[in-house]
Structures are given as structure tokens and as C-alpha cells.
Amino acid sequence: MNWLTNLYDPKRDDARACLILFIDETEQDAWERQKAWLSDKIIGRPKATDMYTVEQLEAMGLVGVYK
């Protein structure tokens, strides 16, 4: 299983507020795009970074995305 990225947990109620929208893209479009991208991925614990531990990332609401 390969780590791809850390991402704000899409299961949280406020997850849509953390989306990055493309030009001329609605929040709903971005949400559907993210769901499609995540459809074949595994959500797990985030990967620690140079600045934050796994526990700190989890406290910030982040998860890891794996393939």
C-alpha cells in the first residue's frame, strides 16, 4: 500500500469547506471530483511530515490516502 497524500477527512461535516476549487468549478463539482478520485483509494492514518506527527495531523482532522 502506497501513501499518496494527507487530506482533510472527507467524512467530517465541515470537509466541503476545505476543498480546493478549480476555476469555474462549484463546490458541488469539487466535492464530486474528490469523491471520484477517492473511490479506489484507502483512507487511513495520515503520514507524519517534517513539521507534524501523525497524532498532530489527526488532531487537525487529516487522514492519509493510500493506493
Secondary structure by P-SEA (a helix, b strand, c coil): ccccccccccccccccccccccccccaaaaaaaaaaaaccccccbbbbcccccaaaaaaabbbbbcc
